[in-house]
């Protein structure tokens, strides 16, 4: 995977959820749907479909989205665009529906051949397991993000620098940072990811939404 072959951020995040020891998708968070909602917004940001200033979405471009979830967000923005109201990023996180949630993107990855779906029954109830078929892709994404975060200039000039920064912040919010970058060697990457999770508006908004949901 070259830098120019980066996948949409929701898909990259779900590819990073693959447990290399078990060879299957493992949900890292009880609030993964909210993290994926942030990834949808971050993808719109890095592709120029929306602009964000501080805590608000300040502009949008109604060009075609890659999927219906992102298209739904743009449609909401277009509906609100007739007024002077500038939506909070945290409100937009809540616009992404809980169902089908992250399974929508997992099923896309199955269609594309990055996961296979195994359906079984346990105690009479259906159970779905997503088995990774391309662990090398997750390794390449993980290495790409690490290279950006460890670059002295923060990866300035790299085609995926802003994408990697957004993804790193969401990795921290999802609680994936120690799985992906364990031990002493991973500590510098984890520190930068934690800082980005607080500094970047979209990961910060996702964290706020999760905190609010957890306190209900």
C-alpha positions in Angstrom: 0.0 0.0 0.0 1.5 3.3 -1.1 0.5 6.6 0.6 -1.8 7.3 -2.3 -3.8 4.1 -1.7 -5.1 5.1 1.7 -8.6 3.9 2.2 -11.5 5.9 3.7 -10.9 6.5 7.4 -13.8 4.5 8.7 -12.5 1.5 6.8 -8.9 2.0 7.9 -10.0 2.2 11.6 -11.9 -1.0 11.3 -9.0 -2.7 9.6 -6.8 -1.7 12.6 -9.3 -3.4 14.8 -8.2 -6.8 13.6 -6.6 -8.9 16.4 -3.5 -10.3 14.8 -3.3 -13.2 17.4 -6.9 -14.4 16.6 -7.0 -13.2 13.0 -10.4 -11.6 13.4 -12.1 -8.3 14.1 -12.2 -7.4 17.8 -14.3 -4.5 19.0 -12.0 -2.3 21.1 -14.7 0.0 22.6 -18.3 -0.1 23.7 -18.7 3.2 21.8 -17.1 2.1 18.5 -20.1 3.5 16.6 -19.4 7.0 17.8 -15.7 6.6 16.9 -16.7 5.5 13.4 -19.0 8.5 13.2 -16.0 10.7 13.9 -14.0 8.8 11.2 -16.8 9.6 8.7 -16.6 13.3 9.6 -12.8 13.2 9.5 -12.9 11.7 6.0 -15.2 14.5 4.9 -12.7 17.0 6.4 -9.6 15.6 4.8 -11.3 15.3 1.4 -12.4 18.9 1.5 -16.2 18.2 1.8 -16.5 20.1 5.1 -14.5 22.7 7.0 -14.1 22.8 10.7 -13.1 25.7 13.0 -12.8 25.1 16.7 -15.9 23.1 17.7 -18.1 23.9 14.7 -18.6 22.8 11.1 -18.2 26.1 9.2 -18.7 25.1 5.6 -19.4 22.2 3.3 -19.2 21.2 -0.4 -22.2 19.2 -1.6 -20.2 17.0 -3.9 -20.8 13.3 -4.0 -19.9 11.2 -1.0 -18.4 7.7 -1.2 -21.2 6.1 0.8 -24.7 6.8 2.0 -23.6 7.5 5.6 -21.4 10.4 4.5 -24.0 11.5 2.0 -26.6 11.7 4.9 -24.3 14.1 6.8 -23.9 16.3 3.7 -27.6 16.3 3.2 -28.2 17.4 6.8 -25.6 20.2 6.3 -27.3 21.2 3.1 -30.7 21.4 4.8 -29.1 23.6 7.5 -27.1 25.6 5.0 -30.1 27.9 4.3 -29.7 29.4 7.8 -26.7 31.0 9.5 -26.6 28.1 12.0 -23.2 26.4 12.1 -23.5 22.9 13.6 -21.4 21.7 16.4 -19.1 18.9 15.5 -20.4 16.9 18.5 -24.0 17.2 17.1 -22.8 15.9 13.7 -21.3 12.9 15.4 -24.8 12.1 16.7 -26.2 12.4 13.1 -24.6 9.1 12.1 -27.2 6.4 12.9 -26.4 3.7 15.5 -27.8 1.1 13.1 -26.2 -0.3 11.0 -23.4 1.6 12.6 -19.9 0.2 12.2 -21.3 -3.0 10.6 -22.1 -1.0 7.5 -18.3 -0.4 6.9 -17.4 -3.9 8.1 -19.7 -5.4 5.5 -18.1 -3.1 2.8 -14.7 -4.5 3.8 -16.2 -8.0 3.4 -17.4 -7.1 -0.1 -13.9 -5.8 -0.9 -12.2 -8.9 0.4 -10.5 -7.6 3.5 -12.6 -9.6 5.9 -14.7 -12.7 5.5 -17.9 -13.2 7.4 -18.5 -16.3 9.4 -22.1 -16.7 10.7 -22.7 -19.4 13.4 -25.2 -19.9 16.2 -24.5 -20.0 19.9 -27.2 -21.1 22.4 -29.7 -20.7 19.5 -28.6 -17.1 18.8 -26.9 -15.9 15.6 -23.3 -14.9 16.0 -21.2 -13.0 13.4 -17.4 -13.1 13.2 -15.3 -11.1 10.8 -12.1 -12.9 9.9 -9.2 -10.9 8.5 -7.9 -11.9 5.1 -5.3 -9.2 4.7 -3.4 -8.6 7.9 -0.6 -6.9 5.9 -2.9 -4.0 5.1 -3.5 -3.2 8.8 0.3 -3.5 9.4 0.9 -1.0 6.6 -1.6 1.5 7.9 -0.2 1.2 11.4 3.4 1.8 10.1 2.2 4.7 7.9 0.6 6.5 10.9 3.7 5.8 13.1 6.0 7.3 10.4 3.9 10.4 10.2 3.7 10.9 14.0 7.4 10.4 14.5 8.5 12.7 11.7 10.3 15.8 13.0 8.0 18.0 11.1 4.8 16.1 11.8 4.8 14.6 8.4 4.4 17.9 6.6 4.4 17.4 2.9 3.3 13.8 3.1 0.1 13.1 1.1 -1.5 11.4 4.0 -0.2 13.6 6.9 -3.6 15.1 7.9 -5.4 11.8 7.4 -2.8 10.1 9.6 -3.2 12.7 12.3 -7.0 12.4 12.3 -6.7 8.6 12.4 -4.2 8.7 15.3 -6.5 10.8 17.4 -9.4 8.4 16.7 -7.1 5.5 17.5 -6.6 7.0 21.0 -10.3 7.7 21.5 -11.1 4.1 20.5 -8.6 2.7 23.0 -6.6 1.0 20.2 -3.3 2.8 20.9 -1.8 0.1 23.2 -2.8 -2.7 21.0 -1.3 -1.1 17.9 1.8 0.5 19.6 2.6 -1.5 22.7 5.4 -1.3 25.1 8.3 1.2 25.5 8.9 1.4 21.7 5.3 2.5 21.1 5.2 5.1 23.9 6.3 8.1 21.7 3.5 7.3 19.2 1.0 6.9 22.0 1.9 10.3 23.4 1.4 12.0 20.1 -1.9 10.2 19.5 -3.1 11.2 22.9 -2.2 14.9 22.2 -4.0 14.8 18.9 -7.1 13.3 20.5 -7.4 16.4 22.6 -6.1 19.0 20.0 -8.1 18.0 16.9 -11.8 19.1 16.9 -13.3 15.8 15.6 -11.6 13.3 17.9 -12.2 15.8 20.8 -15.9 15.9 19.9 -16.1 12.1 19.8 -14.6 11.9 23.2 -17.1 14.4 24.6 -20.0 12.5 23.1 -18.8 9.3 24.6 -18.3 10.9 28.0 -21.8 12.3 27.9 -23.2 8.9 26.9 -21.3 7.1 29.6 -22.6 9.5 32.3 -26.3 8.9 31.3 
